[in-house]
Amino acid sequence: MRTRYPAITPYDTGTLKGDERHTLYYEQCGNPDGKPVVMLHGGPGGGCTEKMRQ
């Protein structure tokens, strides 16, 4: 079985307004001076879990 990276918590979270009905939630995790990576997941109601940060 593969081992996950250690658990981390976001250093920043927020929302971006799309239109009247849609809002995008985001988290920033890891090294603020590191290379940026964007992780997108499924559609409405898909949600993210803490394990996705590992």
C-alpha positions in Angstrom: 0.0 0.0 0.0 1.3 3.5 -0.8 1.9 6.0 1.9 0.3 9.4 1.7 2.1 12.7 2.3 1.6 14.2 5.8 -1.7 16.0 6.3 -1.6 19.8 5.8 -4.0 22.6 6.3 -4.7 25.5 4.0 -3.0 28.8 4.7 -5.7 30.6 2.8 -9.3 29.9 1.8 -12.0 32.0 0.1 -14.7 32.2 -2.6 -14.9 33.7 -6.0 -18.2 34.9 -7.3 -19.1 33.4 -10.7 -22.6 34.7 -11.5 -25.8 35.1 -9.5 -26.0 31.4 -8.8 -22.4 30.1 -8.8 -19.6 30.6 -6.3 -16.2 28.9 -6.5 -14.5 27.8 -3.2 -10.7 27.7 -3.1 -7.9 26.7 -0.8 -4.2 27.5 -0.9 -2.0 24.9 0.7 1.7 24.0 0.8 4.7 26.2 0.3 3.6 29.8 -0.7 6.9 30.2 -2.5 6.7 26.9 -4.3 5.5 26.1 -7.8 1.7 26.7 -8.2 -0.6 23.8 -9.0 -4.3 23.9 -9.7 -6.4 20.9 -8.8 -9.9 20.8 -10.3 -12.5 18.2 -9.5 -16.0 17.1 -10.6 -19.1 19.2 -11.1 -21.7 20.7 -8.7 -21.9 19.0 -5.4 -18.7 17.0 -6.0 -16.9 18.6 -3.1 -13.3 18.0 -2.0 -11.9 16.1 1.0 -8.9 16.7 3.2 -7.2 13.7 1.7 -7.0 15.4 -1.6 -4.4 17.7 -0.1 -2.1 14.7 0.4 
